[in-house]
Amino acid sequence: MSAWTQVTAVLAEEPEDWSVWAELFERHGLPGTLQTDDPPTMSAYLPPGGEAGLEPLRDVLLERGAVRVETALVEEEDWAESWKQFFKPRRVGERFVVRPTWEEFAAEPGDLVVVLDPGQAFGTGDHPTTRMCMECLEQLPVAGSEVADVGCGSGILAVAAMMLGARSVDAVDSDLPAVEATGENAARNAVEVRALLGRGFEPLAPEATYDLVLSNIISAALIALAPEAGQRVRPGGHWVVSGVIESNWPDVRAAAERAGFRLVEARQELEWVAATFVR
Amino acid sequence: MAKKITSVIKLNIAAGKGTPAPPVGPALGQAGINMMEFLKKFNEQTAPQMGFTLPVEITVFEDRSYSYKVKQPLMTDLIKRAMGIEKGSNNPGKESAGRLTKEKALEVARLKMADLNTNDEEQAIRIVAGSARSMGIQSDF
């Protein structure tokens, strides 16, 4: 196994501006840094084979006033996967349980268990934006409806909508791993979701309209999507939006209202806002 | 109900270019955060600022959920931009990398004000001048 060398500059006190230290690391080819306040330290990692860079970096850090420079070897591992050990089945909303593929869960009657491997895609049910979307979804008359999930990520919302009895779900994402994850997660849960690659509503049939559109994206994307959402959602249908940071919420709301939507419900968890609009 | 915070992770990451390699990987993996999820959002959100390194504060809660805040670019990056230079001096005590006008310092201070421990513009300008000095940039004031 190859190892990274963690180089930590321990400082006498918290600097007024940390960027001076980050810049030193950056100048030695290490643009990514980690800082701690107590004790005040800044670290970066030399990649395997890059150990020759250690001495010059150490000299500069000490010369600029670091109390000492510590080094540690960190074995290379699949960091993208290491969080999985912490991803446990969890209840979301009133009826949903999100269970990662590698965990067991004893469901109770009435539970809707979404089996999920998010892969590289967003949406484990662990994030407020996803969770609130599922809660909004639960409140809507999903049974028998035609649904579009724009920005589907792991496909968690698309699968959840099918479990609530949707007639069909078209799921779109601009990111190929997300489209793949959605297809795989739908299969895992034995539901049918049409997963399509593209931006916004683009890959959907031009005349297609929906009873419900779900969009857990980011504020700017929601604002850009609003006019077309106003065309794609049938009168009386709903648009559930999430991924909105509190400070952007007024703009997202205004964009939805301009597109002919009326706010039904808004939820907030931490700085995240999710909302249901009706057309 | 307020959720219990288990850790606050402070990283500086190149805008639009976050990867699971260290320091992000070990820091977020240990905290139990779905890193790819975080990176995807981070990269998408910060793509317009490509070229800058951005300080990010990730608050991890007891249930392994998290929230994060992306701050203004590193002050040294803002100084470099204001000065139109690519890097500071390799030998700040001896070699100069240019001179910073008060106007430019104020421009940087205003951009970075929200991230500093002060609301006082003069104090902020003083911090900017200090950071510039450490890069071999003298101030004109």
Interface residues (C-beta under 8 A of the other chain):
Chain A: W4 Q6 E16 D17 W18 S19 V20 A22 E23 E26 R27 P31 G32 T33 L34 Q35 T36 D37 S43 A44 Y45 P47 R64 V74 E77 W79 A80 S82 W83 Q85 F86 F87 R90 P118 G119 Q120 A121 F122 G123 T124 D126 H127 P128 D175 I218 L270 E271 W272
Chain B: K3 I9 K10 L11 N12 I13 A14 P20 A21 P22 P23 V24 G25 P26 A27 L28 G29 Q30 A31 G32 I33 N34 M35 M36 E37 K40 K41 E44 Q45 T53 P55 D63 R64 S65 Y66 S67 L74 M75 T76 D77 K87 G88 N90 L116 N117 I127 G130 S131 S134 M135
